[in-house]
Amino acid sequence: MTISFSKLQGAGNDFIVLDARSMEHDWQRLSQDMSHRHFGIGADGLILVLPSEVADLKMRMFNPDGSEAEICGNGLRCFAKYVIDRGIVPNTSLNVETLAGIKAVQVFISQGKVTSAKIAMGTPRFKAAEIPVVVDRQKKGTVDGNIAPILDSPLNIAGNKLSLAFVSMGNPHAVHFTAKPVADFPLHEVGPKVEHHPMFPQRTNFEIARGLSRGNIEARVWERGAGETLACGSGACAIAVAAKLKRYTDNSVDIMLSGGTLTIDWDGVGEVYLTGPVEEVFIGEWLK
């Protein structure tokens, strides 16, 4: 079976995108095969364009290990470029159904092509059961239905003393702020141990971040099911939310990742907005 595909990237977070509106397949296995960097196309995951009864279209995203992600900010931008550039949705804005709810996307066009997009990523959640994370009884506070965010949960792993902030952006995130350059952090040693720690019943994404100013944070991301990626949209949102709550930053902050910079806007109450670039790299046919 020959499958036509497109390869897109947003800040170095790369995806294989398929128009699967009239297609059936073992998507978990296909994502494992196509995403492989040596025996496949190579990607941080597989994105499917599907019909929706509640939005313009539905997006499903599978990680390289075959697991399905609830939400992917960089993937949503790639999804939007794919469907708008091809006229599947003939607008500069669209609503996309995801496992984390319906997300609104606005695109920006130059010379007839989508070059960047802004996504309403939803309101961050802080209840331990919604992230989910297993902790002692959560304290009352003034955010998220009178539940205090968990911003400094200690965790010692591989000789590293972490202080984790927990945020759900529709998927789980654990953020650690460090005073040292993020390039010096042993992410490939610590990342998988955090991802699979028993306190995270659905595993977690892990972000290491360092504040450079009130408007700039450098970061690296260990993505659940994918390992270290050059960027992560929902991870950038989680970092910005945690930084805002810790009073490190103001409402708008640039998250500087290995693959590029993502701009996050959050007023501390409502939806988080993610803005970043998107590019189509190539098209091809999968022959296996």
C-alpha positions, -999 to 999 in steps of 0.1 A, spaced: 0 0 0 14 34 -11 7 63 13 13 99 2 27 120 31 41 155 38 69 163 62 65 196 82 83 212 111 77 238 137 108 251 155 125 219 146 97 197 160 91 176 129 60 156 119 47 133 91 12 145 81 -13 123 64 -47 131 50 -65 102 65 -101 112 60 -107 82 38 -80 59 51 -78 31 77 -46 17 92 -28 5 123 -18 40 132 3 31 162 25 7 142 27 30 112 39 59 135 66 36 148 77 26 113 75 60 96 90 80 125 121 59 127 152 80 119 171 53 101 145 27 88 117 52 81 112 88 72 122 102 106 100 124 127 88 133 162 55 118 154 27 111 129 -2 135 125 -36 125 110 -61 148 93 -95 134 100 -132 145 97 -149 159 128 -185 163 138 -178 191 163 -150 212 146 -136 219 112 -114 189 114 -99 164 139 -62 159 146 -47 127 160 -10 126 168 10 95 175 45 95 191 74 76 176 68 48 202 32 44 190 15 61 219 -11 87 212 -7 123 225 -36 143 238 -23 176 223 7 189 205 12 227 200 38 224 173 19 196 156 -12 218 155 6 245 136 18 219 111 -17 205 109 -31 240 102 -5 248 75 -12 214 58 -50 218 56 -50 256 48 -23 255 21 -41 227 4 -75 244 6 -90 216 28 -101 245 50 -103 277 29 -99 301 58 -71 317 79 -86 303 111 -100 270 121 -112 249 150 -95 216 155 -108 187 175 -81 170 197 -81 146 226 -76 176 248 -106 194 234 -113 218 205 -84 242 198 -87 275 178 -59 282 154 -52 314 135 -26 314 107 -4 341 92 2 339 54 31 352 33 32 348 -5 2 326 -4 16 301 22 11 297 59 44 307 77 33 309 113 3 303 135 -12 313 169 -30 286 189 -54 289 218 -40 260 239 -67 261 266 -66 269 303 -39 252 323 -50 228 349 -33 222 383 -53 196 401 -31 165 408 -58 142 395 -61 161 362 -24 162 354 -22 133 366 4 131 393 4 112 426 12 135 455 2 140 491 -30 160 496 -30 191 476 -32 224 494 -60 249 489 -51 282 472 -64 309 449 -59 294 414 -79 268 395 -110 263 416 -93 271 449 -66 245 444 -30 258 448 -7 248 419 22 225 429 52 245 420 81 231 441 77 193 445 111 177 454 123 147 435 158 132 436 168 113 405 203 100 395 220 124 419 200 154 407 178 173 431 148 185 412 120 209 422 91 202 399 61 224 389 32 203 376 10 217 348 -15 200 325 -20 216 291 -43 188 281 -12 165 286 11 162 317 42 183 323 68 185 350 90 216 349 123 222 367 140 256 367 178 256 370 203 284 376 228 267 352 227 267 314 202 240 302 229 226 279 248 214 309 218 194 323 220 156 318 186 154 302 192 121 284 200 105 318 173 122 339 145 126 313 135 90 309 136 85 347 112 114 352 90 103 323 85 68 338 85 77 375 57 60 394 43 93 405 31 99 369 5 72 361 3 83 325 40 92 323 50 128 318 67 154 296 98 169 314 111 204 309 143 219 321 143 257 320 164 287 329 152 323 331 174 347 312 152 378 318 116 385 325 109 380 288 132 352 278 136 316 290 160 290 276 147 254 278 151 218 267 123 192 266 121 155 271 88 145 254 68 115 266 71 88 240 96 107 219 127 116 240 144 149 236 130 170 208 141 203 194 109 220 205 76 212 222 46 236 220 27 224 250 60 221 269 67 258 262 33 267 275 38 247 307 72 264 312 56 299 307 27 291 331 50 278 358 73 308 353 44 332 356 31 316 387 66 317 402 67 354 393 98 350 371 81 365 340 53 388 329 23 379 307 44 373 275 76 353 273 98 339 246 108 303 252 141 296 235 144 260 225 170 241 205 150 243 173 138 279 176 118 304 197 81 301 207 62 330 221 37 323 249 11 347 262 -9 340 294 -26 365 317 -25 342 347 -62 333 345 -75 323 311 -63 305 280 -26 302 270 -17 313 235 12 298 216 27 315 185 55 301 164 68 293 129 59 264 106 74 251 74 67 223 50 99 204 43 91 178 16 64 155 3 68 118 -7 53 83 -8 56 56 18 61 23 0 61 -3 28 
